[in-house]
Amino acid sequence: MRGLAVAAVLAFHGGIGFMPGGFLGVDVFFVLSGYLITSLLLNEHAGTGTIGLLAFWGGGSGACSRPCCWSWSPS
């Protein structure tokens, strides 16, 4: 679903938009992302009784930032 939302935004910016303003894809993406993140946090709280925000943020940002760090590190 999030992929379809991203595709809708890309289609709009490519001139193939079917919704004026192109906000539908952005709204759908943020709603689904918020739902998924909230469900992950609620599942962690139900399982452990706490939410480790540093581990949560590190897990998500670590996967995204590794290629960035590799391309920016001096050799």
N, C-alpha and C positions, 0 to 999 in steps of 0.2 A: 504494500500500500504506500509506504513512504517513497518507494521508487517511482510509483505512478505520480505522486505529488511532485517529485523533482522533475519528472518528464513533462508534467503540465507547465511548470515554470519555464523550463527550457523551450518548450514549444511556443509559449507566449513570447519569449524574447527572440525566438527565431521567426516571428511573424505568423505563426500558425495558431495563435490563441483563439479560443472560442468564448472566453469570458472577458469582458472589458475590464481592464485594470490588472488582470493576471494574478489576483490575490488568492484565488481558490487553492492553488497548489501550495502556496506558502502557509495558508491557514491549516490545510489538511496535514502538512508535514509537521507543524508545531503541535497540533492537537495529538497526533499519533505518537510523536516523540515524548511529549509530556506524559501521556498514558503509559508508555513503555517504561520510562524512567521511574514514574511513581509506583508502578507494579513491582519493579525490581527492588526499590527501597522498602516497600511494604512486605515483600517476601523475605528480605533480609531481616527486618524487624521481627517478623513472626517467627523466624527460625532461630535467631540469636538473642532477641530482646533488645538489641541495639542496632544502630546504623553507623557503620564506619565510613564517614564521608571521605576521609583522606584515601582510603583504599578504593572507594567507589570512583572518586575523581581520578585517582592514579591509574585505575584499570582502564577507564575510558580514554583519558588523555594520553596515557602511555602508548596505547596502540596507534593513536593518530600522530603523535609527535615523534615517534622513532624515525620514520623516513625524513622528517623535517630536520631532526638533529643530525642525521647522517649526512644530509646534503650541506649543512652549515658548519660541520666540524672541520677544523683545519687539519690538513694531512701532514 
